[in-house]
Amino acid sequence: MSHDEDGSAEHDWLTIIAVQYFQTVPLRSFDWPQNILHKLDVSTQDAILRETVQSELGKSYPPEASYSLRFLKAILEKVDATGEEHSEALLQAYLELLSNASGDKLTGDLSRACYKSYPLPTKTSSTVYLTLHEEPLKISQGTTGLCTWEAALRFAEYLLNAAPEVIQGRRILELGAGAGLLGLVCLYMGASSVELTDVDEGVLERLKENVDLNSQMIIDRMARDFGGHQSNPPNIRVSKLDWESVDFDDIASRNAEIIVCADVVYDPILIPPLTSVLGSLLRTPHHGHPTGFREGWVALTMRQEQTYKEFLSALTRNRIRYERIRLDRVPRLFYHEDNVGEVALLHLTVADS
Ligand SMILES: C[S@@+](CC[C@H](N)C(=O)[O-])C[C@H]1O[C@@H](n2cnc3c(N)ncnc32)[C@H](O)[C@@H]1O
């Protein structure tokens, strides 16, 4: 999405709408800029359409079709409420989506891709998005890894807004990477390398797809902000790492300084293998670090107090020290669903003992 050089007010409200549309913010929570609600004339409707459904991003990597349909319907209803004329283009886009949706229902083809695009901070005046192919449901195809979870969003916000030095120039290993938001944000922030790992074959495939989807944007960013060479592929790889069947030589050989993970503490059964892998990874020497070992970060959504306590006890049993980092003052960049629970961010270290 491009902006006028002067970042005019018109572009501000268009950006507010587009950023929400691409993250598929539920329409009940959508923040419509007040000034447009009074001025939804044809040119305003056309401008919204151009910045969302018919933008390059919207055409190449659209949100779920039923979401776009509801988005356009909401605008049409708002137009009705103001007594303005409908834009021909908007109406036509709506009817096209409607006919595609009923065609899909008739043929039973409900497999249309669904993308979410997350706005990232940038030094330029245009909005840069991280685009992920995700599934609309939290559990899909037998895994939780095909969508982005709350803890990944809060952790990414912490890194981007409050602690870039944790990531910049460092080699990162992510456990249970899911759709890939956290690791890709690390690469965008200037990590020297990122290894995204998961157990599920479908998730690993999706991770590769999401890495490819964002590589060019990240190369461009590196070239612009860090003077890198545009042709260099980003230093990122996707590999399998199952906490439940671990080869400890393989763990030690993983070339990382910082271990990160988000929303991987959701099932108590996973706590012993996860904390054991964390302990092994963290105890691998890293001579550049003050403790002489690697460091780790875990972001977890506190759904059940008991699971959280069990996780802390398991860290202690594995001789992993943790410090909870406050997130309440970290500004938000992304949309967050209501009532998903508080996110705790833990900084993990080990000592030689
Ligand atoms: C709730 S998802 C979180 C995904 C991502 N980190 C996020 O926050 O959006 C949990 C992830 O952990 C992965 N996972 C579950 N058990 C695992 C195991 N034994 N080894 C490695 N990854 C595992 C799942 O495949 C899934 O991708």
The ligand as an SDF file (V2000), in Angstrom:
LIG
                    3D

 27 29  0  0  0  0  0  0  0  0999 V2000
   -0.4780  -23.4090   19.5780 C   0  0  0  0  0  0  0  0  0  0  0  0
    0.6600  -23.6770   18.2760 S   0  0  0  0  0  0  0  0  0  0  0  0
    1.6630  -22.2120   18.3700 C   0  0  0  0  0  0  0  0  0  0  0  0
    2.2560  -21.8690   17.0510 C   0  0  0  0  0  0  0  0  0  0  0  0
    3.0880  -20.5940   17.0490 C   0  0  0  0  0  0  0  0  0  0  0  0
    4.2360  -20.6990   17.9160 N   0  0  0  0  0  0  0  0  0  0  0  0
    2.2610  -19.4040   17.4600 C   0  0  0  0  0  0  0  0  0  0  0  0
    2.3550  -18.9570   18.5990 O   0  0  0  0  0  0  0  0  0  0  0  0
    1.4870  -18.9120   16.6260 O   0  0  0  0  0  0  0  0  0  0  0  0
    1.7380  -24.9290   18.9560 C   0  0  0  0  0  0  0  0  0  0  0  0
    2.7890  -25.4420   17.9710 C   0  0  0  0  0  0  0  0  0  0  0  0
    3.6110  -26.3930   18.6540 O   0  0  0  0  0  0  0  0  0  0  0  0
    3.8750  -27.4810   17.7780 C   0  0  0  0  0  0  0  0  0  0  0  0
    4.1630  -28.6940   18.5560 N   0  0  0  0  0  0  0  0  0  0  0  0
    3.3100  -29.4250   19.3100 C   0  0  0  0  0  0  0  0  0  0  0  0
    3.9280  -30.5090   19.8120 N   0  0  0  0  0  0  0  0  0  0  0  0
    5.2180  -30.4650   19.3760 C   0  0  0  0  0  0  0  0  0  0  0  0
    6.3480  -31.3130   19.5350 C   0  0  0  0  0  0  0  0  0  0  0  0
    6.2760  -32.4530   20.2470 N   0  0  0  0  0  0  0  0  0  0  0  0
    7.5090  -30.9620   18.9500 N   0  0  0  0  0  0  0  0  0  0  0  0
    7.5880  -29.8190   18.2170 C   0  0  0  0  0  0  0  0  0  0  0  0
    6.5480  -28.9830   18.0090 N   0  0  0  0  0  0  0  0  0  0  0  0
    5.3660  -29.3040   18.5690 C   0  0  0  0  0  0  0  0  0  0  0  0
    2.5820  -27.6010   16.9740 C   0  0  0  0  0  0  0  0  0  0  0  0
    2.7790  -28.3380   15.7700 O   0  0  0  0  0  0  0  0  0  0  0  0
    2.2120  -26.1430   16.7560 C   0  0  0  0  0  0  0  0  0  0  0  0
    2.7850  -25.6450   15.5870 O   0  0  0  0  0  0  0  0  0  0  0  0
  1  2  1  0
  2  3  1  0
  2 10  1  0
  3  4  1  0
  4  5  1  0
  5  6  1  0
  5  7  1  0
  7  8  2  0
  7  9  1  0
 10 11  1  0
 11 12  1  0
 11 26  1  0
 12 13  1  0
 13 14  1  0
 13 24  1  0
 14 15  1  0
 14 23  1  0
 15 16  2  0
 16 17  1  0
 17 18  1  0
 17 23  2  0
 18 19  1  0
 18 20  2  0
 20 21  1  0
 21 22  2  0
 22 23  1  0
 24 25  1  0
 24 26  1  0
 26 27  1  0
M  CHG  2   2   1   9  -1
M  END
$$$$
